[in-house]
Amino acid sequence: MKRMNMVRILLVWAVLLEPLSFVCAQADSLLRAHIDTIVKHDLPPGSNTGICIFDLTAGRMLYEYQADKLSKPASTMKMMTAITALSQPGVMEPFRTELWTTGCVVGDTLKGDLYVVGGFDPEFDEDDLEELIGGLTKQGIRVVDGAIVGDVSMKDSLYWGSGWLWDDAPAAYQPYLSPLMLNKGALELSIRPSEQGMAAVVKCTPASTYYILENYTRSYSSTDGPLRATRNWMENGNRITLEGNVRGTENRSFSLFDSGRMFMHVFVERLMKAGIHCTAVADSTRAGIEAAYCFAELPLEGRTKLVVHETSLQDVLDEMLKESDNLNAEAMLWRAGVLATGGKKRIAAKDGLDAMRALIKRIGLNPKHYSLADGCGLSHYDYLSPELLVAMLRYAYSRSDIFSPLYKALPVSGVDGTLKHRMGYGTPGFRQVHAKTGSYTGINALAGYLKTANEHWVAFAILTQNVLSARQARAFQDAVCLEVVKTSVQE
């Protein structure tokens, strides 16, 4: 009798669930048909795409189209780096830049060597440098009687990622990597006209003798042609040459060769500006400043910490994802490498990438099926699939300690970051898509999270390649996202 009652109960549940199952299947089928239509009609001519869309709330795949197809990820690689770093124990410790000494303070004099120890803080700027030096003056130090030493032993000496393009060298988005970074290793120029026929007025940030500025511009002189700004990067030089006509305020930016040396050079200059006399400085010329500093590792014994500057990991992550900052992504990759190796010195990109491979294996995929070359996606050696990106997003979603800082840092559709002008106010996608963009010539991608009309959480990745029109690629990605957002997917 009990067995017959159980059978009856199961039959009743089957009858009750059948309509729901039918509705669910029908909704999924309709969504797939709509996205198939978008792929057929809106995918830019000559291009190809891979799409993976997973309903995190219901725990099922909503849509796949060439989901295992490998593609260059561009800046969606930053998602991989962020999730890898956030999965490491101790990752929320701040990025630190520190001042140490191997001597002692006697009166107003630091007798001994002053060490600047780099922790690869990509957000360290001139205000932070002033604060760091202010920590010395607050201790009453007015003289440094010893060597001024930069410690860059945190990472190896390779200053570019694997596969970075040599002819992008002067671009500020491709910095020379160092544990000591100031203003992202870049020189910012603000160029405005003066009186007609006269040279333009140029404001340089940071102001320093580390580089040479040659200003051959003329104001309001149409015969001189447009403004031209160059750096002699082929010689690894830091000579900035400005030529041409300046009719209004224009901005230019350049990476400067050897970020570590740039940091130390400006550091010595700012020490002197703060009224701290350095006995190692012969004079205030460029040659005199260069002779005042060197590089070595801080000894383990007989050392004293003087000042520490900290930048929160969330600040680094926000700039990395919302503004797609390459330097921040590389700093995050090295952070993953440091933590994964137990804090060893001279970390290489491989250490961070090995941590990423270990995580890929942990989530059930084979890291040998992908190519990982850098942390930011500048490399043309990176090859990922939408399936992999969604698997990483699913893993992050399952861990609140990872998901919370990650989701906070992602650009929001119609609101901020690289999605500020996409799926904006008045569209179903407004504020509903939190995702990372990725774009360079021939590649355009979007991956992240979105919410559907009935509040389902969805992870997705769209990798589009062989597309020369970024506008068309973005329109295609937005159309797919909007289709999912406005659909009331079922449990």
C-alpha positions in Angstrom: 0.0 0.0 0.0 2.8 2.4 0.9 4.5 1.7 -2.3 1.3 2.4 -4.3 0.9 5.7 -2.4 4.5 6.7 -3.3 3.9 6.0 -7.0 0.7 8.1 -6.9 2.6 11.0 -5.3 5.3 10.8 -7.9 2.7 10.8 -10.7 1.0 13.8 -9.2 4.3 15.7 -9.1 5.1 14.7 -12.6 1.8 16.1 -13.8 2.3 19.3 -11.8 5.9 19.8 -13.0 5.2 19.0 -16.7 3.7 22.4 -17.5 6.6 24.2 -15.7 9.1 22.1 -17.5 7.4 22.9 -20.8 7.4 26.6 -20.1 11.1 26.5 -19.2 12.0 24.6 -22.3 9.8 26.9 -24.4 11.5 30.1 -22.9 15.0 28.7 -23.5 14.1 27.7 -27.1 12.7 31.2 -27.8 15.8 32.9 -26.3 18.1 30.6 -28.4 16.1 31.4 -31.5 16.4 35.2 -30.9 20.1 35.1 -30.3 20.6 32.8 -33.4 18.9 35.6 -35.4 21.2 38.2 -34.0 24.2 36.1 -34.9 22.9 35.5 -38.4 22.0 39.1 -39.1 24.0 41.4 -36.8 27.4 39.8 -36.6 29.8 42.1 -38.6 30.6 40.7 -42.1 33.7 38.6 -42.3 34.0 38.2 -38.5 33.5 35.2 -36.3 32.3 34.9 -32.7 32.0 32.5 -29.8 29.3 32.9 -27.2 28.6 31.3 -23.8 25.7 32.3 -21.6 25.0 30.5 -18.2 22.1 31.1 -15.9 23.7 31.2 -12.4 20.3 31.3 -10.6 18.8 28.3 -12.3 22.2 26.5 -12.7 21.9 25.7 -16.4 23.3 26.8 -19.7 21.1 29.2 -21.6 23.0 29.5 -24.9 26.2 28.3 -26.6 27.6 29.2 -30.0 31.2 28.0 -30.7 31.7 28.3 -26.9 34.9 26.3 -27.1 36.3 28.4 -30.0 39.7 29.9 -29.1 40.1 33.7 -29.6 42.4 36.5 -28.5 40.6 37.9 -25.4 42.0 41.4 -25.5 41.2 43.1 -22.1 38.8 40.4 -21.0 42.0 38.7 -20.0 41.9 41.1 -17.0 38.9 39.0 -15.7 41.1 35.9 -15.7 43.9 37.8 -13.8 41.5 39.4 -11.3 39.8 36.1 -10.4 43.1 34.3 -10.2 44.5 37.0 -7.8 41.4 37.2 -5.7 41.4 33.4 -5.2 44.8 33.6 -3.4 44.9 33.7 0.4 46.0 37.1 1.7 45.2 38.9 -1.5 43.4 41.8 0.2 46.7 43.0 1.8 47.4 46.5 0.4 50.1 47.3 -2.2 53.1 48.9 -0.3 55.9 51.2 -1.1 58.3 51.5 1.8 61.3 53.5 3.0 63.9 51.6 5.1 67.4 52.4 6.4 70.4 50.3 7.3 71.6 53.1 9.5 70.2 55.3 12.3 68.8 58.8 12.9 71.1 61.1 14.8 69.6 64.5 15.4 68.3 65.6 12.0 70.6 63.3 10.1 70.0 59.8 8.8 73.4 58.2 9.0 73.3 55.3 6.6 71.7 54.2 3.4 68.1 55.0 2.5 66.2 52.2 0.7 63.1 52.7 -1.4 61.5 49.2 -1.5 59.0 48.7 -4.4 55.8 46.6 -4.0 54.5 47.2 -7.6 51.9 49.7 -6.6 50.4 50.8 -10.0 48.4 53.7 -8.4 51.4 55.4 -6.8 51.5 59.1 -7.9 53.2 62.4 -7.1 50.9 63.0 -4.1 51.8 59.6 -2.7 55.5 60.5 -3.3 55.1 63.7 -1.4 53.4 61.8 1.5 56.2 59.2 1.6 58.8 61.9 1.8 56.7 63.8 4.3 57.0 60.8 6.6 60.8 61.5 6.7 60.4 65.2 7.5 57.9 64.4 10.2 60.6 62.4 11.9 62.8 65.5 11.8 65.2 64.1 9.1 66.8 66.9 7.1 70.0 65.2 5.9 70.6 61.8 4.3 74.2 60.9 4.8 74.5 57.7 2.8 73.5 56.1 -0.5 69.9 56.3 -1.9 69.0 52.8 -3.1 66.1 51.5 -5.0 65.0 47.9 -4.2 63.2 46.3 -7.2 63.9 42.7 -6.2 60.2 41.9 -5.9 60.1 41.0 -9.7 62.4 39.9 -12.4 64.0 42.4 -14.8 61.7 41.8 -17.8 59.9 45.0 -18.2 57.4 43.9 -20.9 54.8 41.2 -21.1 55.3 38.2 -23.5 54.1 39.2 -27.0 53.7 42.9 -26.4 54.3 44.9 -29.6 57.6 46.6 -29.9 56.2 49.6 -31.9 53.7 50.3 -29.0 56.8 51.2 -26.9 56.1 55.0 -26.6 52.4 54.5 -25.8 51.4 55.2 -22.2 49.1 52.1 -22.2 52.3 49.9 -22.6 54.4 50.9 -19.6 57.8 49.6 -18.6 57.0 47.4 -15.7 58.9 47.8 -12.4 58.1 47.3 -8.6 58.8 51.0 -8.4 56.1 52.8 -10.5 55.4 56.6 -10.4 52.5 58.1 -12.4 52.2 54.7 -14.1 55.6 55.2 -15.6 54.2 57.9 -18.0 54.9 61.5 -18.8 51.8 63.6 -19.3 52.0 66.8 -21.4 49.5 69.6 -21.5 50.3 71.9 -24.5 48.5 75.2 -24.9 49.2 78.1 -27.3 50.8 81.4 -26.3 51.2 84.5 -28.5 51.0 84.0 -32.2 54.2 82.7 -33.7 55.7 81.9 -30.3 56.4 78.5 -28.8 53.5 76.8 -27.0 53.4 76.6 -23.2 54.0 73.0 -22.1 53.2 71.6 -18.6 54.9 68.3 -17.8 53.8 65.8 -15.2 56.0 64.9 -13.4 58.3 67.8 -13.8 61.8 66.4 -13.8 65.2 66.4 -15.3 64.8 62.7 -16.0 63.7 63.4 -19.6 64.6 66.1 -22.2 61.9 68.3 -23.7 62.5 69.9 -27.1 59.8 72.4 -27.9 59.8 73.5 -31.6 56.1 74.4 -31.7 54.6 77.6 -32.8 51.2 79.1 -31.7 48.5 79.9 -34.3 50.8 79.2 -37.2 48.9 77.2 -39.9 52.0 76.8 -42.1 53.7 74.6 -39.5 51.2 71.7 -39.9 49.5 69.8 -37.1 51.1 69.2 -33.7 53.6 66.3 -33.7 54.9 64.8 -30.4 57.5 62.0 -30.4 59.9 60.2 -28.1 63.1 58.6 -29.4 61.9 55.2 -28.2 64.0 53.3 -30.8 67.1 54.3 -28.9 65.4 53.6 -25.5 65.7 57.4 -25.0 63.6 59.9 -23.2 63.9 62.9 -25.5 60.5 64.3 -26.2 60.2 66.4 -29.3 57.3 68.7 -30.0 56.7 70.3 -33.4 54.0 72.0 -35.4 51.1 74.3 -34.9 49.2 74.7 -31.6 45.8 76.3 -31.9 44.2 75.1 -28.6 45.1 73.0 -25.6 46.1 69.5 -26.5 47.3 66.6 -24.3 49.9 63.9 -25.0 51.3 61.1 -23.0 54.3 58.9 -23.3 55.7 55.9 -21.5 59.2 56.7 -20.2 62.0 54.2 -20.5 62.9 52.4 -17.3 60.1 53.1 -14.8 62.3 52.2 -11.8 64.9 54.7 -12.7 62.3 57.3 -13.4 60.9 56.7 -9.9 64.3 57.0 -8.2 65.3 60.1 -10.2 62.1 62.0 -9.2 62.4 60.7 -5.7 65.8 62.3 -5.2 64.6 65.5 -6.8 61.6 65.6 -4.5 63.8 64.9 -1.4 65.8 68.0 -2.3 62.7 70.0 -2.9 61.4 69.0 0.5 64.6 70.5 2.1 66.3 67.2 2.7 70.0 67.4 1.8 71.4 64.3 0.2 75.2 64.0 0.6 75.3 61.6 -2.4 73.9 64.3 -4.8 76.8 66.2 -6.4 74.5 68.9 -8.0 70.9 69.3 -9.2 71.7 68.6 -12.9 70.4 65.4 -14.5 73.9 63.8 -14.3 74.2 64.8 -10.7 70.9 63.3 -9.8 71.6 60.1 -11.7 74.9 59.6 -9.8 73.0 59.9 -6.5 71.0 56.7 -6.6 71.6 53.0 -7.3 69.8 49.7 -7.1 70.3 46.8 -4.6 68.4 44.5 -2.4 67.6 45.6 1.1 69.7 43.5 3.6 67.8 41.2 5.9 69.8 42.2 8.9 70.4 45.6 10.5 67.5 47.4 8.9 64.8 49.7 10.2 61.5 50.6 8.6 60.9 54.4 8.4 57.8 55.1 6.3 55.1 53.0 4.5 52.6 54.1 1.9 49.7 51.7 1.2 47.2 51.5 -1.6 44.2 49.2 -1.1 43.7 46.3 -3.5 40.2 47.4 -4.2 41.5 50.7 -5.6 43.9 48.8 -7.9 41.1 46.5 -8.9 38.7 49.3 -9.7 41.1 51.1 -12.0 42.1 47.7 -13.6 38.6 46.7 -14.6 36.5 49.9 -14.8 39.2 51.8 -16.8 40.9 48.7 -18.3 44.3 49.7 -17.0 47.0 47.5 -18.3 49.6 48.4 -15.6 47.2 47.5 -12.8 46.4 44.1 -14.4 50.1 43.3 -14.6 50.6 44.4 -11.0 47.7 42.1 -10.1 49.3 39.2 -12.0 52.5 39.6 -10.0 50.5 39.8 -6.8 49.0 36.4 -7.7 52.5 35.1 -8.4 53.9 36.4 -5.1 51.1 34.8 -3.1 51.1 31.5 -5.0 54.8 31.1 -4.4 54.8 32.0 -0.7 56.4 35.4 -1.3 59.6 34.5 -3.1 61.7 37.2 -4.7 62.2 38.1 -8.3 58.7 36.9 -9.3 58.2 36.3 -13.0 55.0 36.5 -15.1 55.2 32.7 -15.3 54.5 32.5 -11.5 51.3 34.4 -11.9 50.3 32.5 -15.0 51.0 29.2 -13.3 48.6 30.2 -10.5 46.0 30.9 -13.3 46.7 27.5 -14.8 46.2 25.9 -11.4 42.8 27.6 -11.0 41.7 26.6 -14.5 42.5 23.0 -13.5 40.6 23.4 -10.2 37.4 24.5 -12.0 37.5 21.4 -14.2 39.1 22.5 -17.4 42.5 21.7 -19.0 44.9 24.6 -18.9 46.9 23.0 -21.8 43.9 23.8 -24.1 44.6 27.6 -23.8 47.5 30.0 -24.3 48.3 32.4 -21.4 50.9 35.0 -22.0 50.3 38.1 -19.9 47.8 39.6 -17.3 46.2 42.4 -19.3 45.5 41.0 -22.7 48.0 43.2 -24.7 49.7 40.0 -25.9 48.7 38.4 -29.2 49.8 35.1 -27.7 46.8 34.9 -25.4 44.1 32.5 -26.5 41.0 31.8 -24.5 37.4 30.5 -25.1 34.0 31.9 -24.0 33.5 28.6 -22.2 36.6 29.2 -20.1 35.7 32.8 -19.2 32.2 31.7 -18.1 33.6 28.9 -16.0 35.9 31.4 -14.2 32.9 33.8 -13.7 30.9 30.9 -12.3 33.7 30.1 -9.9 33.9 33.7 -8.8 30.1 33.8 -8.3 30.3 30.8 -6.0 32.8 32.6 -3.7 31.5 35.7 -2.0 35.0 36.7 -1.0 35.9 36.8 -4.7 32.6 38.0 -6.2 32.1 41.0 -3.9 35.3 42.9 -4.9 35.2 41.7 -8.5 31.6 42.8 -9.1 32.2 46.1 -7.4 35.1 46.8 -9.8 33.3 45.9 -13.1 32.1 48.6 -15.4 28.3 49.2 -15.2 26.2 49.6 -18.4 25.2 53.2 -19.0 26.9 54.3 -15.7 30.7 54.2 -15.6 34.0 52.8 -16.9 34.3 51.4 -20.4 30.5 50.7 -20.4 29.5 54.3 -19.6 28.2 54.9 -23.1 26.7 51.5 -23.8 23.2 50.1 -23.0 22.4 53.4 -21.4 19.4 55.1 -19.9 16.2 54.2 -21.7 17.3 50.7 -22.7 16.5 47.4 -20.9 20.2 47.0 -20.2 20.7 50.2 -18.2 22.6 49.3 -15.0 21.9 45.6 -15.6 25.2 44.6 -17.2 28.4 44.5 -15.1 31.1 43.4 -17.5 34.7 43.8 -18.8 35.3 45.0 -22.4 38.2 44.0 -24.6 39.3 45.6 -27.8 42.2 46.0 -30.1 42.5 45.8 -33.9 40.5 42.8 -35.2 39.4 41.7 -31.7 36.4 42.8 -29.6 35.0 41.1 -26.5 32.7 41.4 -23.6 32.4 39.2 -20.5 30.8 39.5 -17.1 27.5 39.3 -15.4 24.0 40.6 -16.1 20.5 40.4 -14.5 17.4 39.3 -16.4 13.9 40.8 -16.3 13.0 38.4 -13.5 16.2 38.9 -11.5 18.2 35.9 -12.6 21.9 36.2 -12.4 23.7 35.3 -15.6 27.4 34.9 -16.5 28.3 35.4 -20.2 31.2 35.8 -22.6 31.2 37.1 -26.2 34.5 36.9 -28.1 34.3 38.4 -31.6 37.4 38.3 -33.8 38.3 39.3 -37.4 36.2 42.5 -37.0 37.7 45.8 -38.1 34.7 47.9 -37.0 34.6 48.2 -33.2 31.3 50.0 -33.4 29.7 47.1 -35.2 31.2 44.6 -32.8 29.9 46.5 -29.8 26.4 46.8 -31.3 26.4 43.0 -31.8 27.4 42.3 -28.2 24.9 44.8 -26.9 22.1 43.2 -28.9 22.9 39.8 -27.4 23.0 41.2 -23.9 19.8 43.1 -24.2 18.0 40.0 -25.6 19.1 38.1 -22.4 18.3 41.0 -20.1 14.7 41.4 -21.3 14.0 37.7 -21.3 12.2 36.2 -18.2 14.1 33.0 -18.0 12.6 30.3 -15.9 13.8 28.3 -12.9 
